[in-house]
Amino acid sequence: KLSDKGRVEQRIEKLTPEEQRAKEAEETQKKAIQQAAIEAKRRDSALLNTFSNEKEIDLSRDRGLQQVEARISSITTMLKSAQDSLAEHFQEKDGLLKQGKGLPKSLLEDIADSEFRVAKQQKELAQNEQEMANLKARFEADKLRYRELKGGSTASKK
């Protein structure tokens, strides 16, 4: 590339398409690494600025776990209710079939609705149990990183 006065300002390399893609991929990877380093620094700073010792990390974890445990308790209650309702509908269905009677459409709809509610509550329960596991893992990782950042001196302050 030449300047207005005809001097060479920049040399532009002629790359093959494969070389150009490789170069772009390398640049993208470098940017991602830089971004990850910036994000790690930000998380470290936030960790150090948020907590003054490991006990505070544990207290924060416990508060978060209490909320999830409350949801799990509520979901478990609703799941039990939905399962009981479904069992009652199946008993009613079995009784009608033993008597040789036809099944009313409303009973079949109630069974389908109860099955849906049971499946929905089971899914929500599994999601909340996973959230609890993730929360525990995240706070454990935060605690380990906090120890690293403080030079291990906080391990004895537990």
Phi, psi and omega in degrees: 000132183254150176279179179299332182268004177089008178273153178284119178265319186208138176264126180258123180280142176266109183251149174288162179303322179294318179295321179296316179296318179297318180296317179295320179296320179295317179295319178297318179295318178298317179297319180296320179295316178298318180295320179295321179294319178297315180295319179297318178298318179297315179296318179299315180297315180298320179298313180291326181280338183273321186241139178260347175199172183293329181299323178294325176296315179298319179296319178296317177301313183297322177297315179296321180292324179300319179296316181292319179298322178297317177296318180298318179298315179297315180296320179298319178296314180294324178296315179300317179298316180294321178293319178297317179298317179297317179298319178297318179296320179292324176297316179297317179299313180298319179298316180294321180293322178295328179279356180077018180268157176283159181267126178292148179302322182297324178293317178297322177293321178296320178296313179298317179296317179295320177297320178297315180297320178298313181297318180297315180293322177297320179295315179297322178297314179298318179298317180289325175294322177293320177299321179296315179297318179296319180297314178299315181296319181296315180290327176294318177296319178299319181294317178297316180294322178300316177300316179299314183293328179271004178076025177078356184289341183276348181299326181279349182272001183303000000 
